[in-house]
Amino acid sequence: MKLIIVSGLSGSGKSIALQALEDMGYNCIDNLPIALLHSLAIQITHAADPVSQRFAVGIDARNLAPDMENFPDLLDSLHAMQMETQVIYLSADEDTLIKRFSETRRKHPMSNVEISLNEAIANERQYLIPISSSSDLTIDTSHTNVHQLRDLVRQCVEANNKNGLSILLESFGFKHGIPHDANFIFDVRCLTNPHWVPELRKSTGLEKTVIDYLESHEDVLAMYEDIRQFLEKWIPNFQKENRSYMTIAIGCTGGYHRSVYLCERLGKYLKQNYENVVVRHRELS
């Protein structure tokens, strides 16, 4: 029995996430009122067909305030029913959301003649705190297109279906913005940069020429070792807190060389000890 709850800001990609889950065989319901969640959970627990026991629901800000405030308590009641739940919360920065609403010409559900789009986004973010604070996984979609979001949701849900903590290692470029969904962010811009080597500039940290170049520099090797030791020490603490997900972001200037190399190498190391490790390169996707 499994129930995935997808929520988040309007324009952040909730419909896309639900479509991805539907493709994975989940029975999906969009815009389900929070007050009906308990009834749905009862229906799932009494389903004879195992396929009918996998549901995903979309919940947005169009709920009564008391129901929204009671969401954490409702989640506890689902756990008491032995219902396996997973809360995925989607977010994006204000500029990205404004751009998406402008491009699609959609009206924000919380805006009107007296409330501007900026104010509506801020109000919605505040209104959804009971859900965002209860989420197992937060995904920042500011730099994610439709196909990337589908793949990321699929990878994270598949990893969660296995036992143990799911770890997402993500490389990124600081000049394209910081990911807001990370538990740890490591800045590696101080390291030797292959970008300044003309023959390596158009390559990435996935290619042997760049890997050999980076591994010939002591500062890169020292940074890898320091991050490895840090994660080796602190990941078990996240496990003790019964966390479902942990996101580790590593950033360089552009997100093509140093951060990619370190994520790949750390990912290979962590896969020796953890079953559910996903490596994602934001700027290469």
C-alpha positions in Angstrom: 0.0 0.0 0.0 1.5 3.3 -1.1 0.3 6.8 -1.4 2.4 9.5 -3.0 1.3 13.1 -2.3 2.5 15.7 -4.8 2.2 19.3 -3.9 3.9 22.6 -4.4 3.6 26.1 -5.9 1.4 26.8 -8.9 3.6 26.6 -12.0 6.2 24.4 -10.4 5.3 21.3 -12.3 2.9 19.3 -10.2 0.9 18.1 -13.3 4.1 16.9 -14.9 5.1 15.0 -11.8 1.7 13.3 -11.7 1.9 12.4 -15.3 5.3 10.8 -14.7 3.8 8.8 -11.8 0.9 7.7 -14.0 3.4 6.4 -16.6 4.9 4.4 -13.7 1.6 2.7 -13.1 0.2 4.8 -10.2 -3.5 5.7 -10.0 -3.4 9.5 -10.1 -5.9 12.0 -8.8 -5.2 15.7 -9.3 -6.5 18.5 -7.0 -7.8 16.1 -4.3 -9.2 18.0 -1.3 -7.1 17.3 1.8 -10.3 16.4 3.7 -10.8 13.3 1.4 -7.3 11.9 1.9 -8.3 9.8 4.9 -11.2 8.3 2.9 -8.9 7.5 0.0 -6.5 5.8 2.4 -9.2 3.6 3.7 -10.2 2.6 0.2 -6.6 1.7 -0.7 -6.2 -0.5 2.4 -9.3 -2.5 1.5 -8.3 -3.0 -2.2 -7.8 -6.6 -3.1 -5.8 -5.9 -6.2 -2.2 -4.9 -5.3 -2.1 -2.6 -8.4 -5.0 -0.7 -7.0 -3.0 0.0 -3.8 -0.6 2.4 -5.5 -2.0 5.9 -5.6 -0.6 9.4 -6.3 -2.6 12.5 -5.5 -2.0 16.2 -6.3 -2.8 18.7 -3.6 -2.6 22.5 -4.1 -3.4 25.7 -2.3 -7.1 25.5 -3.2 -8.0 23.9 0.2 -9.6 25.3 3.3 -7.2 26.9 5.7 -8.1 24.5 8.6 -7.5 21.4 6.4 -4.2 22.8 5.3 -3.1 23.5 8.9 -4.1 20.0 9.9 -2.1 18.3 7.2 0.8 17.1 9.5 -1.7 15.5 11.8 -3.5 13.9 8.9 -0.2 12.5 7.7 0.4 11.0 11.2 -3.0 9.3 11.0 -2.1 7.7 7.6 1.1 6.4 9.2 -1.0 4.9 12.0 -3.0 3.0 9.4 0.3 1.4 8.2 0.0 3.4 5.0 3.3 4.0 3.3 3.3 7.7 2.3 5.7 9.8 0.4 5.3 13.6 0.1 6.9 15.3 -2.9 7.0 19.1 -2.8 7.8 21.1 -5.9 9.1 24.6 -5.8 10.7 27.3 -8.0 12.1 30.7 -7.6 9.8 33.8 -8.1 11.4 34.9 -11.4 10.9 31.5 -12.9 7.3 31.2 -11.8 6.5 34.7 -13.1 8.1 33.8 -16.5 6.1 30.6 -16.7 2.8 32.3 -16.0 3.6 35.0 -18.5 4.5 32.4 -21.2 1.4 30.3 -20.7 -0.9 33.3 -19.9 -2.5 31.3 -17.1 -4.0 33.0 -14.0 -2.5 32.2 -10.7 -5.2 30.6 -8.5 -4.5 33.1 -5.6 -4.3 36.3 -7.7 -7.1 38.8 -8.4 -7.6 42.4 -9.3 -6.3 43.4 -5.8 -3.5 40.8 -5.5 -0.6 40.9 -7.9 1.2 37.8 -9.3 4.2 38.5 -7.0 2.0 38.7 -3.9 0.0 35.6 -4.9 3.2 33.6 -5.2 4.5 34.8 -1.8 1.1 34.1 -0.2 0.9 30.6 -1.7 4.4 29.8 -0.5 3.4 30.8 3.0 0.1 29.0 2.8 1.7 25.7 1.8 4.2 25.6 4.7 2.3 22.8 6.5 2.9 20.6 3.4 6.4 21.8 2.5 7.6 21.3 6.1 6.3 17.7 6.0 7.8 16.8 2.7 10.1 13.8 2.2 11.5 15.2 -1.0 11.7 18.8 -2.2 12.5 19.5 -5.9 13.5 22.9 -7.1 12.3 23.0 -10.7 13.7 26.5 -11.5 16.3 25.0 -13.8 14.4 21.9 -14.8 12.5 21.4 -18.1 9.6 19.0 -18.6 11.7 16.0 -19.6 14.2 16.5 -16.8 11.5 16.7 -14.2 9.8 13.5 -15.4 13.2 11.7 -15.2 14.0 13.1 -11.8 10.6 12.1 -10.3 10.9 8.6 -11.8 14.5 8.1 -10.5 13.6 9.4 -7.0 10.4 7.3 -6.6 12.2 4.2 -7.9 15.0 4.8 -5.4 12.5 5.3 -2.6 10.8 2.0 -3.5 14.0 0.3 -2.3 15.0 0.1 1.3 17.1 2.7 3.0 18.0 6.4 2.5 17.8 7.7 -1.1 20.8 10.0 -1.9 20.7 12.5 -4.8 24.1 14.0 -5.8 23.6 17.0 -8.1 26.2 19.1 -9.9 25.4 22.7 -10.8 26.8 26.0 -11.9 26.7 28.9 -9.5 26.2 31.3 -12.5 22.9 29.6 -13.2 21.6 29.8 -9.7 21.9 27.8 -6.5 19.6 24.7 -6.0 17.2 25.4 -3.0 16.4 21.8 -2.3 19.8 20.6 -1.1 20.7 19.4 2.4 24.3 20.2 1.7 25.9 22.6 -0.8 29.6 22.4 -1.5 31.3 25.2 -3.4 34.3 24.0 -5.4 35.0 27.1 -7.4 38.4 27.4 -5.7 39.7 24.4 -7.5 41.8 24.3 -10.7 39.5 25.1 -13.6 39.7 23.1 -16.9 37.7 25.9 -18.5 41.0 27.8 -18.9 42.6 25.0 -20.9 41.5 25.7 -24.5 41.4 22.0 -25.5 39.2 21.1 -22.5 36.8 24.0 -22.5 34.1 22.2 -24.6 34.5 18.9 -22.7 32.8 17.9 -19.4 33.8 16.2 -16.2 32.4 13.0 -17.7 35.2 12.8 -20.2 38.6 11.1 -19.6 40.7 14.1 -20.7 39.1 16.3 -18.1 39.2 13.6 -15.4 42.9 13.0 -16.0 43.5 16.8 -15.9 41.6 17.2 -12.6 43.2 14.2 -11.0 46.6 15.6 -11.7 46.0 18.5 -9.3 46.4 18.0 -5.6 43.7 20.6 -4.7 41.0 18.6 -6.5 42.1 15.3 -4.8 42.1 17.0 -1.4 38.6 18.5 -2.0 37.3 15.1 -3.0 38.8 13.5 0.1 37.4 16.2 2.5 33.9 15.9 1.1 34.0 12.1 1.1 35.0 12.1 4.8 32.4 14.7 5.7 29.6 12.6 4.0 30.9 9.4 5.5 30.5 10.9 8.9 27.2 12.8 8.6 25.0 10.6 6.3 24.5 8.1 9.1 23.0 10.9 11.2 20.4 11.5 8.5 19.6 7.8 8.5 19.1 7.9 12.3 16.4 10.6 11.8 14.5 8.2 9.5 15.0 10.5 6.5 13.8 9.2 3.2 15.9 11.5 1.0 19.1 13.5 1.2 20.3 15.9 -1.6 23.9 16.9 -1.9 24.7 19.7 -4.4 28.2 20.4 -5.6 28.7 23.6 -7.6 31.5 25.1 -9.7 31.2 28.2 -11.9 29.6 26.8 -15.0 28.6 23.3 -13.8 30.4 21.4 -16.6 33.8 20.3 -15.2 34.8 20.3 -11.6 31.3 19.7 -10.0 30.5 17.0 -12.6 33.7 15.1 -11.9 33.3 15.3 -8.1 29.6 14.2 -8.2 30.5 11.2 -10.4 33.4 10.1 -8.2 31.5 10.6 -5.0 28.5 8.8 -6.5 30.6 5.8 -7.3 32.0 5.7 -3.8 28.6 6.1 -2.1 27.1 3.3 -4.2 29.5 0.9 -2.5 27.7 1.5 0.8 24.2 2.8 -0.1 21.8 1.1 -2.5 19.8 4.2 -3.5 22.2 6.8 -5.0 21.2 9.0 -8.0 23.7 11.3 -9.8 22.3 14.2 -11.7 24.1 16.9 -13.6 21.8 19.9 -13.8 23.6 21.9 -16.5 24.3 18.8 -18.7 20.7 17.5 -18.7 
